[in-house]
């Protein structure tokens, strides 16, 4: 029976609570500098930001907001283990100040600072946010030299601290193999452009929290966690918000720690307990069903799958998938210290052990 723990620090951004070199992966989305909905949260930490905005000095406000984020990037470099990854979801901002419409390039400003800290910069992912806005174009529309390209994408910056992570002991190697993703998933996950991310919070939180936050989709966090960590790893979100990273970590059998300075979100994290078992297991079932569809299509087209997954008994494309197993989430218990303890099954669901593949 596998067990993980979820820890949430309310009303806090004090990453000093985390010992150095204890975190395997960071998946987070900070407040976006120069997006108006976050002006107050930045200004509350440095009154000079509000003054700069009042004086219509966008460039100064932009830099002061990033100075606040810089202090967090300092800490994530400290707490990450050597070989650990940080995945930062960020969007550039557009804003009109003194009648001058301009882009404030948040992603490039963050990358510049991460390089100074000593991170290795890896290829980034661009994902397209779905929008239902019928009038999304800015400027004069059909008239030349007056319209602006609409920003419909966000960035996932991916950086690593130090060299490549090593798995030396036999238990470490086995856990890595059991944490594998399917070959066909790899082809989608490791593309640098994601068009297929859908949904937002999938019932994890209430509408009021959704409207206040700009939380990324559950699937986005879930993919990154399964791409850049293994089961039992420690996953940190220093801007936890509504708790999407924490929920995706729980669904992936990882330990998770979250910090949030905005106390308006304090009630969101405990609510994860109400839905995470169904959400996690449904997500796992969907992954297995998609794989079985993939297998049937390959067999129908006379394309051989040379390997067999041991826990489930169905064919897989590569030897690296032979020990892959998705752990069903069994229980979530709220502890006295307000953390959550999560237990998982070590055995595959029998519904996905296809008898016709076992002969």
Rosetta blueprint (number, residue, H / E / L):
1 X L
2 X E
3 X E
4 X E
5 X E
6 X E
7 X E
8 X E
9 X E
10 X L
11 X L
12 X E
13 X L
14 X L
15 X H
16 X H
17 X H
18 X L
19 X L
20 X L
21 X L
22 X L
23 X E
24 X E
25 X E
26 X E
27 X E
28 X E
29 X L
30 X L
31 X L
32 X L
33 X L
34 X L
35 X L
36 X H
37 X H
38 X H
39 X H
40 X H
41 X H
42 X H
43 X H
44 X L
45 X L
46 X L
47 X H
48 X H
49 X H
50 X H
51 X H
52 X H
53 X H
54 X H
55 X L
56 X L
57 X L
58 X H
59 X H
60 X H
61 X H
62 X H
63 X H
64 X H
65 X H
66 X H
67 X H
68 X H
69 X H
70 X H
71 X H
72 X H
73 X H
74 X H
75 X H
76 X H
77 X H
78 X H
79 X H
80 X E
81 X E
82 X E
83 X E
84 X E
85 X E
86 X E
87 X E
88 X E
89 X E
90 X E
91 X L
92 X L
93 X E
94 X E
95 X E
96 X E
97 X E
98 X L
99 X L
100 X E
101 X E
102 X E
103 X E
104 X E
105 X L
106 X H
107 X H
108 X H
109 X H
110 X H
111 X H
112 X H
113 X H
114 X H
115 X H
116 X H
117 X H
118 X L
119 X L
120 X E
121 X E
122 X E
123 X E
124 X E
125 X E
126 X E
127 X E
128 X E
129 X L
130 X L
131 X L
132 X L
133 X L
134 X L
135 X L
136 X L
137 X L
138 X E
139 X E
140 X L
141 X L
142 X L
143 X L
144 X L
145 X L
146 X L
147 X E
148 X E
149 X L
150 X L
151 X L
152 X L
153 X E
154 X E
155 X E
156 X E
157 X E
158 X E
159 X E
160 X E
161 X L
162 X L
163 X L
164 X L
165 X L
166 X L
167 X L
168 X L
169 X L
170 X H
171 X H
172 X H
173 X H
174 X H
175 X H
176 X H
177 X H
178 X H
179 X L
180 X L
181 X L
182 X L
183 X H
184 X H
185 X H
186 X H
187 X H
188 X H
189 X H
190 X L
191 X L
192 X L
193 X E
194 X E
195 X L
196 X L
197 X L
198 X L
199 X L
200 X L
201 X L
202 X L
203 X L
204 X L
205 X L
206 X L
207 X H
208 X H
209 X H
210 X H
211 X H
212 X H
213 X L
214 X L
215 X L
216 X L
217 X L
218 X H
219 X H
220 X H
221 X H
222 X H
223 X H
224 X H
225 X H
226 X H
227 X H
228 X H
229 X L
230 X L
231 X L
232 X L
233 X L
234 X E
235 X E
236 X E
237 X E
238 X L
239 X L
240 X L
241 X L
242 X L
243 X L
244 X H
245 X H
246 X H
247 X H
248 X H
249 X H
250 X H
251 X H
252 X L
253 X L
254 X L
255 X E
256 X E
257 X E
258 X E
259 X E
260 X E
261 X L
262 X L
263 X H
264 X H
265 X H
266 X H
267 X H
268 X H
269 X H
270 X H
271 X H
272 X H
273 X H
274 X H
275 X H
276 X H
277 X H
278 X H
279 X H
280 X H
281 X H
282 X H
283 X H
284 X H
285 X H
286 X H
287 X H
288 X H
289 X H
290 X H
291 X H
292 X H
293 X H
294 X H
295 X H
296 X H
297 X H
298 X H
299 X H
300 X H
301 X L
302 X L
303 X L
304 X L
305 X L
306 X L
307 X E
308 X E
309 X L
310 X L
311 X L
312 X L
313 X L
314 X L
315 X E
316 X E
317 X L
318 X L
319 X H
320 X H
321 X H
322 X L
323 X L
324 X L
325 X L
326 X L
327 X L
328 X L
329 X E
330 X E
331 X E
332 X E
333 X E
334 X E
335 X L
336 X L
337 X L
338 X L
339 X L
340 X E
341 X E
342 X E
343 X E
344 X E
345 X L
346 X L
347 X L
348 X L
349 X L
350 X H
351 X H
352 X H
353 X L
354 X L
355 X H
356 X H
357 X H
358 X L
359 X L
